[in-house]
Amino acid sequence: MTLTADSAVTQKLSLLDELVLTLLNEESGYFRQVPGWDLNCAVIGGVLGELSLLSRIDTDMDSLILLDRTQTGDPALDPILEKIAAEPVQRDAQYWIERLAPRADSIIALTLDRLVDLKLLRHHDGEFWSLAQGAWQNDSHATSGEGTAVDFVKTRLSRAIFANEIPYPRDIIIICLINTCDVLRFIFELDEESEKRVEFISKMDLIGRSIAAAVGHNLAGSLFRPSAFAKPIPVVPLRHVLRSRHMREGNLPAFFAELAKAYGSVFQIRPPFANPIIFLAGPEMNHWAHRHGRMYLRARDYLEDFEKVYGGSGILPTLDGADHFRYRKSMQPAYSRSRLVAQLDEIYSNARNHMAAWSVGDVLPGKTMCRRFINSKMSPITVSIDSQDVVDDLHKFKERALQTHVVGNLPKFMLRTPGMRRRAKLIAEVMERVQSVHTPAQRAGCPRDLADDLLSMHTSDRQFLPESNLPFVLSAPLIASMYVGDQLGLVIYAMLSQPEFHKSIRDEADALFADGNPDRDEITGPAMDVTRRFIMECMRLYPIVPASYRNVMNTCAVDDYELPEGARVLVAQTATHYMEDVFPDPLSFDIDRYLAPRKEHLGSSYAPYGLGTHTCLGSRWTSLHLAIHLLLLVHHFDVEISPAKYKLKISPFPSSSVNNKLKFVITERRHELPV
Ligand code: HEM
């Protein structure tokens, strides 16, 4: 066999890299999956295959022998090699695959990071990956052929399968592994003849055969694993719920953490006259939901009724799998940094226009003031309309719809009261307003906004974004201002009740606005470091979306509890915010936890914007908007809490906000507002 340019290139990717690339499903942005298969086993198979190609181990059907314990320098391989070298007794491949499968997660993460570093993959928020077009030719692989790295690997595999070329040893192992996982048929169209060829190739190499057999054995076992070890899920007595101080104060994250401490990471609550809800709380559950949730949990069911209220079907938060990834990918430019930067001046000026109506002595209801303050900018920059006249009603309608059709703490007829019917009509009005300013003539020369992206998606694919979904999607940014406003209310409360932070944030604001409006680098850089960490700490202690509903679509086992198909689950992703082992001294307000070397927020235990595939698409927007509004507020005004002795009480449903008793008093105008 001659060493071609292709094979020289191949050496730059490990077998594991190639296996991961081949298993990636570009449509769903994650790995190809078939019922019962276990990515972890296949990945450990890939590690053993790589170690055998590097002559560190040898394996046949009965044993796995250590040949050379010298480190390979590859962080994905060396810890596994160390484990094998440390074992006093000789074991077979099956033993190692079973034993090492739990470590596969970190190996997959390392491999994905490496492929992103090599610019062969692109990472998207929400734990999605896609192939990077073009990097293959531009970077270190100047000699390679056309297309992406996967095209390259697939071409080699297909030559072995369809053109009867003699496969390289690594290709034999990859074909064996992918075939054992039953994924090969999703990558290539196999007829009877090619299936025979695959079988033949699978037998060509003893290493590949033994590893594939061991993986196959483990896969078969894993099908039955969930029910074999299932423990009964503890039920939280209702009296515990009713007596909890955190629950009474509306602090759901602290309440979930309290329950997890008492009952473990999986527990259930059986509300009277309603179906039981299984709660997942704690760092391991967050990690599981973040990385693996997509295989077992579905978002569609819990929002099915809610989207109907808006006349929609298949709106973004209800999608799963490939459609969901496609939707997110197409909407990403609308939430990108460059779009944000282009809007900074408009945000400053809209915010000031809004504040110009405030006078010293005004007593403003905290919740409404913050929602309107935020919407005065969100509405013009996202959908290019002013909606201040209807936004309070739209927020009330959305809150009621969530309570009646998602949380279930109010009966459904409460959405059909005369007041709510009147508010429902405003949704169509907002849609018409948006459409009327988005004609080609009116948009000529305007910077692109979110509505432009949505409307062009609708025009280009009317099945994917039908007209029936427009009322929801075009009014959603106004509704999102409710969330940002509510988070701002909690942030302002936290600042005013801690004067030392109020002073530091005011100093930052005065410095930032001393010479006019700060540009992007200034408003996101070290000059607002205290403000940024202060907001992060507020979002840890007072996250406004403490948990996310899902339905189990595939029975699975977490922490040895079985989640049965069809069960309603609440991923309490912010319970970790109040756990001592994740955030030491969790009740203390400490903005230094985000500094190196502590950096307690890294990983999936800090989750104010959710976890996994549905992670908030607006998180960058939101963080920037919160900072800008807080800085502008303290630069231009002095504000106090009213009543002075107000003690924070959170309204927890449908999402968290300060309760209606909190007011903000404008006590001084510090800097004039430009006309
Ligand atoms: C403080 C304000 C906000 C918070 C705390 C927040 C939090 C969240 C959370 C926790 C989720 C995940 C829900 C789930 O898993 O079921 C989510 C989803 C989402 N958020 Fe936000 N959000 C905020 C503001 C915004 C804003 C301003 C926008 C848009 C401009 C936005 C756009 C979205 C979208 C589109 C999704 C759905 C993503 C998907 O389903 O793939 N969010 N948000």
Boltz pocket constraint, residues with backbone or C-beta under 6 A from the ligand:
constraints:
  - pocket:
      binder: B
      contacts: [[A, 316], [A, 317], [A, 318], [A, 324], [A, 328], [A, 477], [A, 480], [A, 481], [A, 483], [A, 484], [A, 487], [A, 543], [A, 544], [A, 545], [A, 548], [A, 549], [A, 607], [A, 608], [A, 609], [A, 610], [A, 611], [A, 613], [A, 614], [A, 615], [A, 616], [A, 617], [A, 618], [A, 619], [A, 621], [A, 622]]
      max_distance: 6.0
